[in-house]
Amino acid sequence: MQLFDELKWRGLIKDMTSPEIEEKINKGGMTFYIGTDPTGDSLHLGHLSSFLIAKRLKDGGHHPILLIGGATGRIGDPKPNAEREMKSIAEIEHNIQGLTEQVTKLFGFEVVNNYDWTKDLTVIDFFREFGKYINVNYMLDKDIIRRRMDTGITYAEFSYMLLQAMDFYHLYETKNCTMQVAGSDQWGNITAGVDLIRKKLGKEAYAFTMPLVTDKSGNKFGKSEGNALWLDRTKTSPYTMYQFLLNVEDEMVIDYLKIFTFLSKEEIEALEVDHRENPHLRHAHKALAKEVVTFLHGEEGYKEALKITDTLFGGDIKELTVAELKDGLKDAPHTVITSGTNICDVLVACGACKSKREARDLIKGNSISLNGEKINDHELTLEVDDAFDRELSIIKKGRKNWYVIGFEG
């Protein structure tokens, strides 16, 4: 299968500026760019699909450039319904450094910063050299601008499209960058760049977009209870990423395998058959979680996530470190007590039981474990000396209800 056909099969191409793109992608040898503004010091799972397209193109013989928007990030890409909050210059610089290090390590892309060629440009030069080539009516017809006209849009945000078009022009002139790749929400911005190059240079540039990745309800993929899942393991651990992917919707898992993994068409189609015939085995989900976590964090990160998963769902928690316990049980209820508190009082305090009588009954019925051991003494007290690393104790009620107990002082 040729590269363009594979991208289509994986659902990674939505709009193209020219049908010639198919031949150019298959031929190889193009320099292209993908951009991101420094809104954070790490990419998140929502970014990953676009960056994996760039890696697929790199593996197919093309040269990728990552553009970090040190200039455009000072303004902010217009949101569909509100103006973005401006970040401080110090935060932007911190984020640029973090993104540069992360992308270089993960993907090995060349990285450029559009602040480098924007900072010395005067307002007059900007209008003379670029502003005169883009018609306001043309800009107003772009979807992202049109949607903001009712609620209002600032001149700074309105200018964002022209700044991004200028980036494409600059990379075309200085690095022979002839194509831009982006998510479908950037279509208006990237076509402005193609048009600017045609009008100013009389030359042809190319661009294509990929559909935004969503869940089955149309919500952006990669959000966990409103929080982004970061590619930086200090922000989102391998275990947390693994669990999120292990629990994606059954209806979407095959699509995600196509988008987020480098498994072959034959391997994914075999998983699709297995998923249809044996959905309870969750082989497709496990493959998705393994491939993504291993790509991001290596074999060590995958083994770490698997160890925590297997232990919490049937192993001996004494085999986990305190750091691993904290990671695996970060969403469990946390309660702080005084050393020497009676177990029944603890069970009520942490929410495992509604009353001390219920606590005694559960203990008597062997339904309560403390630090990996069943208990049957309702007079037991929790002592800090018996806690893991004298820091926390773990209570388990039944098969899957966990409670983390810390100690005062």
PyMOL commands that set and color helices and strands:
alter all, ss='L'
color gray80, all
select helices_A, chain A and resi 3-9+20-27+45-59+72-74+89-107+115-118+123-129+131-133+136-140+143-146+155-158+160-175+184-201+238-246+253-260+265-277+279-281+283-312+317-319+322-328+343-349+356-364+384-386
alter helices_A, ss='H'
color red, helices_A
select strands_A, chain A and resi 15-16+31-36+63-68+110-113+177-183+206-210+223-224+227-228+334-337+341-342+368-370+373-374+381-382+392-397+401-407
alter strands_A, ss='S'
color yellow, strands_A
deselect
rebuild
show_as cartoon
